[in-house]
Structures are given as structure tokens and as C-alpha cells.
């Protein structure tokens, strides 16, 4: 999918124009990093990987990723 590209969570620009490119990996990274409820139009989307960092259940994280992505 072609979309606007983010750089450090801000729109990337070159020569004063927004940059558009293939964005599939960017979308996946955003879905992993954001929590449920962060996306107004899709409140059930998001994994919240940061919340799983101290958890001892990697299978739970994997299951959450499979459900949400």
C-alpha cells in the first residue's frame, strides 16, 4: 500500500513535499506499538507491545498479535 511516510512519528518531508512510499511495514509497526483505544475509528486495534515487556507469557503476546493484526 502506498501512503504517507512517518519519520520519528512525524510526517516525512523532502524538498518541502510529503513523502509517499510503500507503507506496509510502517502500518505493522504502528499496530504493534499502539494500544487498544488509540485509534478512534478502530478502538479494538492495537497490541501494546510495551505493556507485554514485563510479562512472562510470550504465548499471550503472540496470541494478541495474531488477533489484532
Biopython code that builds the backbone (N, CA, C, O; Angstrom):
import numpy as np
from Bio.PDB.StructureBuilder import StructureBuilder

atoms = [
    (1, "UNK", "N", (0.842, -1.167, 0.000)),
    (1, "UNK", "CA", (0.000, 0.000, 0.000)),
    (1, "UNK", "C", (0.893, 1.238, 0.000)),
    (1, "UNK", "O", (1.899, 1.281, 0.709)),
    (2, "UNK", "N", (0.532, 2.226, -0.781)),
    (2, "UNK", "CA", (1.256, 3.490, -0.828)),
    (2, "UNK", "C", (0.554, 4.463, 0.113)),
    (2, "UNK", "O", (-0.665, 4.623, 0.052)),
    (3, "UNK", "N", (1.329, 5.114, 0.986)),
    (3, "UNK", "CA", (0.761, 6.022, 1.976)),
    (3, "UNK", "C", (1.822, 7.040, 2.354)),
    (3, "UNK", "O", (2.972, 6.945, 1.927)),
    (4, "UNK", "N", (1.426, 8.008, 3.154)),
    (4, "UNK", "CA", (2.386, 8.970, 3.689)),
    (4, "UNK", "C", (3.349, 8.243, 4.620)),
    (4, "UNK", "O", (2.952, 7.335, 5.350)),
    (5, "UNK", "N", (4.602, 8.643, 4.589)),
    (5, "UNK", "CA", (5.633, 8.009, 5.409)),
    (5, "UNK", "C", (5.898, 8.861, 6.643)),
    (5, "UNK", "O", (5.965, 10.088, 6.566)),
    (6, "UNK", "N", (6.045, 8.198, 7.767)),
    (6, "UNK", "CA", (6.382, 8.866, 9.020)),
    (6, "UNK", "C", (7.860, 8.700, 9.316)),
    (6, "UNK", "O", (8.468, 7.682, 8.983)),
    (7, "UNK", "N", (8.426, 9.716, 9.946)),
    (7, "UNK", "CA", (9.807, 9.658, 10.421)),
    (7, "UNK", "C", (9.791, 10.198, 11.838)),
    (7, "UNK", "O", (9.485, 11.371, 12.055)),
    (8, "UNK", "N", (10.114, 9.360, 12.794)),
    (8, "UNK", "CA", (10.031, 9.721, 14.216)),
    (8, "UNK", "C", (8.624, 10.209, 14.571)),
    (8, "UNK", "O", (8.467, 11.215, 15.263)),
    (9, "UNK", "N", (7.608, 9.496, 14.094)),
    (9, "UNK", "CA", (6.197, 9.759, 14.353)),
    (9, "UNK", "C", (5.743, 11.136, 13.867)),
    (9, "UNK", "O", (4.789, 11.700, 14.403)),
    (10, "UNK", "N", (6.419, 11.674, 12.861)),
    (10, "UNK", "CA", (6.021, 12.925, 12.219)),
    (10, "UNK", "C", (6.066, 12.698, 10.714)),
    (10, "UNK", "O", (6.789, 11.819, 10.245)),
    (11, "UNK", "N", (5.315, 13.468, 9.962)),
    (11, "UNK", "CA", (5.299, 13.290, 8.513)),
    (11, "UNK", "C", (6.681, 13.591, 7.935)),
    (11, "UNK", "O", (7.284, 14.621, 8.237)),
    (12, "UNK", "N", (7.166, 12.689, 7.111)),
    (12, "UNK", "CA", (8.466, 12.858, 6.476)),
    (12, "UNK", "C", (8.307, 13.787, 5.273)),
    (12, "UNK", "O", (7.375, 13.638, 4.483)),
    (13, "UNK", "N", (9.226, 14.749, 5.141)),
    (13, "UNK", "CA", (9.206, 15.670, 4.016)),
    (13, "UNK", "C", (10.555, 15.673, 3.319)),
    (13, "UNK", "O", (11.596, 15.464, 3.942)),
    (14, "UNK", "N", (10.517, 15.913, 2.021)),
    (14, "UNK", "CA", (11.717, 16.102, 1.220)),
    (14, "UNK", "C", (11.443, 17.251, 0.270)),
    (14, "UNK", "O", (10.452, 17.236, -0.459)),
    (15, "UNK", "N", (12.300, 18.230, 0.275)),
    (15, "UNK", "CA", (12.151, 19.412, -0.587)),
    (15, "UNK", "C", (10.796, 20.090, -0.382)),
    (15, "UNK", "O", (10.213, 20.608, -1.334)),
    (16, "UNK", "N", (10.296, 20.090, 0.843)),
    (16, "UNK", "CA", (9.039, 20.747, 1.163)),
    (16, "UNK", "C", (7.793, 19.953, 0.834)),
    (16, "UNK", "O", (6.687, 20.455, 1.031)),
    (17, "UNK", "N", (7.930, 18.730, 0.339)),
    (17, "UNK", "CA", (6.780, 17.892, -0.009)),
    (17, "UNK", "C", (6.719, 16.678, 0.906)),
    (17, "UNK", "O", (7.746, 16.185, 1.371)),
    (18, "UNK", "N", (5.503, 16.203, 1.160)),
    (18, "UNK", "CA", (5.328, 14.977, 1.924)),
    (18, "UNK", "C", (5.822, 13.798, 1.096)),
    (18, "UNK", "O", (5.695, 13.793, -0.129)),
    (19, "UNK", "N", (6.382, 12.807, 1.768)),
    (19, "UNK", "CA", (6.909, 11.626, 1.093)),
    (19, "UNK", "C", (5.865, 10.519, 1.138)),
    (19, "UNK", "O", (5.334, 10.199, 2.201)),
    (20, "UNK", "N", (5.575, 9.936, -0.020)),
    (20, "UNK", "CA", (4.689, 8.782, -0.136)),
    (20, "UNK", "C", (5.514, 7.605, -0.633)),
    (20, "UNK", "O", (6.352, 7.758, -1.521)),
    (21, "UNK", "N", (5.277, 6.433, -0.061)),
    (21, "UNK", "CA", (6.009, 5.235, -0.451)),
    (21, "UNK", "C", (5.242, 4.016, 0.069)),
    (21, "UNK", "O", (4.173, 4.157, 0.664)),
    (22, "UNK", "N", (5.785, 2.835, -0.154)),
    (22, "UNK", "CA", (5.187, 1.607, 0.369)),
    (22, "UNK", "C", (5.219, 1.687, 1.896)),
    (22, "UNK", "O", (6.259, 1.974, 2.487)),
    (23, "UNK", "N", (4.068, 1.430, 2.531)),
    (23, "UNK", "CA", (3.958, 1.684, 3.965)),
    (23, "UNK", "C", (3.508, 0.467, 4.781)),
    (23, "UNK", "O", (3.128, 0.623, 5.942)),
    (24, "UNK", "N", (3.541, -0.728, 4.209)),
    (24, "UNK", "CA", (3.054, -1.902, 4.928)),
    (24, "UNK", "C", (3.789, -2.132, 6.240)),
    (24, "UNK", "O", (3.155, -2.372, 7.268)),
    (25, "UNK", "N", (5.120, -2.061, 6.221)),
    (25, "UNK", "CA", (5.898, -2.282, 7.450)),
    (25, "UNK", "C", (5.634, -1.185, 8.470)),
    (25, "UNK", "O", (5.599, -1.451, 9.671)),
    (26, "UNK", "N", (5.448, 0.038, 8.007)),
    (26, "UNK", "CA", (5.139, 1.146, 8.910)),
    (26, "UNK", "C", (3.800, 0.902, 9.602)),
    (26, "UNK", "O", (3.674, 1.139, 10.803)),
    (27, "UNK", "N", (2.807, 0.433, 8.864)),
    (27, "UNK", "CA", (1.495, 0.151, 9.455)),
    (27, "UNK", "C", (1.592, -0.960, 10.496)),
    (27, "UNK", "O", (0.978, -0.868, 11.559)),
    (28, "UNK", "N", (2.354, -2.001, 10.199)),
    (28, "UNK", "CA", (2.519, -3.097, 11.153)),
    (28, "UNK", "C", (3.195, -2.615, 12.426)),
    (28, "UNK", "O", (2.779, -2.985, 13.524)),
    (29, "UNK", "N", (4.229, -1.794, 12.295)),
    (29, "UNK", "CA", (4.934, -1.270, 13.463)),
    (29, "UNK", "C", (4.011, -0.402, 14.321)),
    (29, "UNK", "O", (4.055, -0.475, 15.549)),
    (30, "UNK", "N", (3.185, 0.408, 13.684)),
    (30, "UNK", "CA", (2.260, 1.253, 14.434)),
    (30, "UNK", "C", (1.218, 0.416, 15.169)),
    (30, "UNK", "O", (0.855, 0.735, 16.301)),
    (31, "UNK", "N", (0.737, -0.649, 14.538)),
    (31, "UNK", "CA", (-0.250, -1.512, 15.203)),
    (31, "UNK", "C", (0.354, -2.234, 16.400)),
    (31, "UNK", "O", (-0.330, -2.446, 17.401)),
    (32, "UNK", "N", (1.615, -2.611, 16.311)),
    (32, "UNK", "CA", (2.276, -3.266, 17.438)),
    (32, "UNK", "C", (2.537, -2.275, 18.574)),
    (32, "UNK", "O", (2.404, -2.629, 19.746)),
    (33, "UNK", "N", (2.902, -1.056, 18.240)),
    (33, "UNK", "CA", (3.289, -0.070, 19.255)),
    (33, "UNK", "C", (2.098, 0.578, 19.957)),
    (33, "UNK", "O", (2.214, 0.990, 21.111)),
    (34, "UNK", "N", (0.956, 0.673, 19.277)),
    (34, "UNK", "CA", (-0.187, 1.363, 19.873)),
    (34, "UNK", "C", (-1.047, 0.409, 20.693)),
    (34, "UNK", "O", (-1.005, -0.809, 20.515)),
    (35, "UNK", "N", (-1.820, 0.990, 21.586)),
    (35, "UNK", "CA", (-2.700, 0.230, 22.472)),
    (35, "UNK", "C", (-4.122, 0.224, 21.936)),
    (35, "UNK", "O", (-4.492, 1.050, 21.101)),
    (36, "UNK", "N", (-4.907, -0.718, 22.428)),
    (36, "UNK", "CA", (-6.332, -0.707, 22.095)),
    (36, "UNK", "C", (-6.917, 0.624, 22.562)),
    (36, "UNK", "O", (-6.639, 1.084, 23.669)),
    (37, "UNK", "N", (-7.724, 1.229, 21.706)),
    (37, "UNK", "CA", (-8.341, 2.509, 22.036)),
    (37, "UNK", "C", (-7.575, 3.710, 21.508)),
    (37, "UNK", "O", (-8.102, 4.822, 21.541)),
    (38, "UNK", "N", (-6.363, 3.531, 21.026)),
    (38, "UNK", "CA", (-5.590, 4.645, 20.489)),
    (38, "UNK", "C", (-6.092, 5.096, 19.122)),
    (38, "UNK", "O", (-5.894, 6.251, 18.745)),
    (39, "UNK", "N", (-6.733, 4.212, 18.383)),
    (39, "UNK", "CA", (-7.240, 4.529, 17.056)),
    (39, "UNK", "C", (-8.729, 4.819, 17.181)),
    (39, "UNK", "O", (-9.518, 3.913, 17.449)),
    (40, "UNK", "N", (-9.115, 6.068, 16.988)),
    (40, "UNK", "CA", (-10.501, 6.499, 17.191)),
    (40, "UNK", "C", (-11.496, 5.697, 16.351)),
    (40, "UNK", "O", (-12.546, 5.294, 16.851)),
    (41, "UNK", "N", (-11.171, 5.465, 15.080)),
    (41, "UNK", "CA", (-12.109, 4.787, 14.203)),
    (41, "UNK", "C", (-12.107, 3.274, 14.362)),
    (41, "UNK", "O", (-13.030, 2.603, 13.900)),
    (42, "UNK", "N", (-11.085, 2.729, 15.008)),
    (42, "UNK", "CA", (-10.992, 1.280, 15.222)),
    (42, "UNK", "C", (-10.475, 1.027, 16.641)),
    (42, "UNK", "O", (-9.302, 0.696, 16.820)),
    (43, "UNK", "N", (-11.326, 1.177, 17.638)),
    (43, "UNK", "CA", (-10.873, 1.115, 19.033)),
    (43, "UNK", "C", (-10.358, -0.247, 19.495)),
    (43, "UNK", "O", (-9.724, -0.331, 20.547)),
    (44, "UNK", "N", (-10.610, -1.307, 18.745)),
    (44, "UNK", "CA", (-10.114, -2.621, 19.162)),
    (44, "UNK", "C", (-8.766, -2.954, 18.531)),
    (44, "UNK", "O", (-8.203, -4.015, 18.802)),
    (45, "UNK", "N", (-8.244, -2.063, 17.698)),
    (45, "UNK", "CA", (-6.968, -2.298, 17.013)),
    (45, "UNK", "C", (-5.823, -1.850, 17.914)),
    (45, "UNK", "O", (-5.946, -0.859, 18.634)),
    (46, "UNK", "N", (-4.733, -2.566, 17.876)),
    (46, "UNK", "CA", (-3.542, -2.229, 18.651)),
    (46, "UNK", "C", (-3.157, -3.369, 19.576)),
    (46, "UNK", "O", (-4.016, -4.043, 20.146)),
    (47, "UNK", "N", (-1.860, -3.576, 19.717)),
    (47, "UNK", "CA", (-1.353, -4.676, 20.539)),
    (47, "UNK", "C", (-0.768, -4.160, 21.841)),
    (47, "UNK", "O", (-0.955, -4.788, 22.883)),
    (48, "UNK", "N", (-0.070, -3.043, 21.814)),
    (48, "UNK", "CA", (0.547, -2.503, 23.021)),
    (48, "UNK", "C", (1.707, -3.345, 23.508)),
    (48, "UNK", "O", (1.705, -3.812, 24.647)),
    (49, "UNK", "N", (2.700, -3.545, 22.650)),
    (49, "UNK", "CA", (3.850, -4.394, 22.973)),
    (49, "UNK", "C", (4.545, -3.939, 24.251)),
    (49, "UNK", "O", (5.038, -4.774, 25.009)),
    (50, "UNK", "N", (4.595, -2.647, 24.502)),
    (50, "UNK", "CA", (5.287, -2.134, 25.695)),
    (50, "UNK", "C", (4.690, -2.715, 26.981)),
    (50, "UNK", "O", (5.417, -2.952, 27.946)),
    (51, "UNK", "N", (3.398, -2.941, 27.001)),
    (51, "UNK", "CA", (2.751, -3.499, 28.193)),
    (51, "UNK", "C", (3.130, -4.959, 28.415)),
    (51, "UNK", "O", (3.009, -5.467, 29.530)),
    (52, "UNK", "N", (3.586, -5.633, 27.371)),
    (52, "UNK", "CA", (3.941, -7.050, 27.472)),
    (52, "UNK", "C", (5.409, -7.257, 27.831)),
    (52, "UNK", "O", (5.815, -8.399, 28.048)),
    (53, "UNK", "N", (6.218, -6.206, 27.902)),
    (53, "UNK", "CA", (7.659, -6.360, 28.125)),
    (53, "UNK", "C", (7.989, -7.034, 29.455)),
    (53, "UNK", "O", (8.947, -7.802, 29.538)),
    (54, "UNK", "N", (7.216, -6.758, 30.480)),
    (54, "UNK", "CA", (7.485, -7.335, 31.801)),
    (54, "UNK", "C", (6.696, -8.611, 32.054)),
    (54, "UNK", "O", (6.769, -9.180, 33.142)),
    (55, "UNK", "N", (5.950, -9.058, 31.067)),
    (55, "UNK", "CA", (5.114, -10.248, 31.205)),
    (55, "UNK", "C", (5.939, -11.502, 30.900)),
    (55, "UNK", "O", (6.811, -11.478, 30.032)),
    (56, "UNK", "N", (5.665, -12.577, 31.604)),
    (56, "UNK", "CA", (6.377, -13.841, 31.389)),
    (56, "UNK", "C", (5.603, -14.789, 30.477)),
    (56, "UNK", "O", (5.833, -15.998, 30.495)),
    (57, "UNK", "N", (4.689, -14.241, 29.683)),
    (57, "UNK", "CA", (3.845, -15.070, 28.833)),
    (57, "UNK", "C", (4.017, -14.695, 27.356)),
    (57, "UNK", "O", (3.177, -13.983, 26.806)),
    (58, "UNK", "N", (5.089, -15.162, 26.709)),
    (58, "UNK", "CA", (5.284, -14.825, 25.291)),
    (58, "UNK", "C", (4.182, -15.384, 24.402)),
    (58, "UNK", "O", (3.890, -14.811, 23.352)),
    (59, "UNK", "N", (3.567, -16.490, 24.803)),
    (59, "UNK", "CA", (2.473, -17.045, 24.012)),
    (59, "UNK", "C", (1.256, -16.118, 24.038)),
    (59, "UNK", "O", (0.514, -16.030, 23.059)),
    (60, "UNK", "N", (1.059, -15.438, 25.151)),
    (60, "UNK", "CA", (-0.035, -14.474, 25.247)),
    (60, "UNK", "C", (0.178, -13.304, 24.300)),
    (60, "UNK", "O", (-0.762, -12.842, 23.654)),
    (61, "UNK", "N", (1.412, -12.826, 24.218)),
    (61, "UNK", "CA", (1.743, -11.741, 23.296)),
    (61, "UNK", "C", (1.542, -12.190, 21.861)),
    (61, "UNK", "O", (0.958, -11.461, 21.060)),
    (62, "UNK", "N", (2.016, -13.373, 21.529)),
    (62, "UNK", "CA", (1.858, -13.899, 20.180)),
    (62, "UNK", "C", (0.373, -14.041, 19.821)),
    (62, "UNK", "O", (-0.032, -13.719, 18.704)),
    (63, "UNK", "N", (-0.417, -14.515, 20.754)),
    (63, "UNK", "CA", (-1.853, -14.635, 20.530)),
    (63, "UNK", "C", (-2.510, -13.285, 20.305)),
    (63, "UNK", "O", (-3.380, -13.145, 19.445)),
    (64, "UNK", "N", (-2.095, -12.295, 21.076)),
    (64, "UNK", "CA", (-2.635, -10.931, 20.928)),
    (64, "UNK", "C", (-2.269, -10.351, 19.563)),
    (64, "UNK", "O", (-3.090, -9.696, 18.922)),
    (65, "UNK", "N", (-1.050, -10.591, 19.130)),
    (65, "UNK", "CA", (-0.620, -10.106, 17.809)),
    (65, "UNK", "C", (-1.449, -10.761, 16.720)),
    (65, "UNK", "O", (-1.890, -10.085, 15.791)),
    (66, "UNK", "N", (-1.667, -12.051, 16.818)),
    (66, "UNK", "CA", (-2.438, -12.760, 15.801)),
    (66, "UNK", "C", (-3.883, -12.284, 15.765)),
    (66, "UNK", "O", (-4.486, -12.238, 14.693)),
    (67, "UNK", "N", (-4.453, -11.928, 16.919)),
    (67, "UNK", "CA", (-5.837, -11.448, 16.968)),
    (67, "UNK", "C", (-5.963, -10.056, 16.368)),
    (67, "UNK", "O", (-6.951, -9.758, 15.697)),
    (68, "UNK", "N", (-4.982, -9.211, 16.601)),
    (68, "UNK", "CA", (-5.110, -7.789, 16.266)),
    (68, "UNK", "C", (-4.593, -7.402, 14.895)),
    (68, "UNK", "O", (-4.996, -6.375, 14.348)),
    (69, "UNK", "N", (-3.706, -8.211, 14.334)),
    (69, "UNK", "CA", (-3.097, -7.811, 13.052)),
    (69, "UNK", "C", (-3.618, -8.680, 11.937)),
    (69, "UNK", "O", (-3.228, -8.504, 10.783)),
]
sb = StructureBuilder()
sb.init_structure("model")
sb.init_model(0)
sb.init_chain("A")
sb.init_seg("    ")
for serial, (resi, resn, name, xyz) in enumerate(atoms, 1):
    if name == "N":
        sb.init_residue(resn, " ", resi, " ")
    sb.init_atom(name, np.array(xyz, "f"), 0.0, 1.0, " ", f" {name:<3s}", serial, name[0])
structure = sb.get_structure()
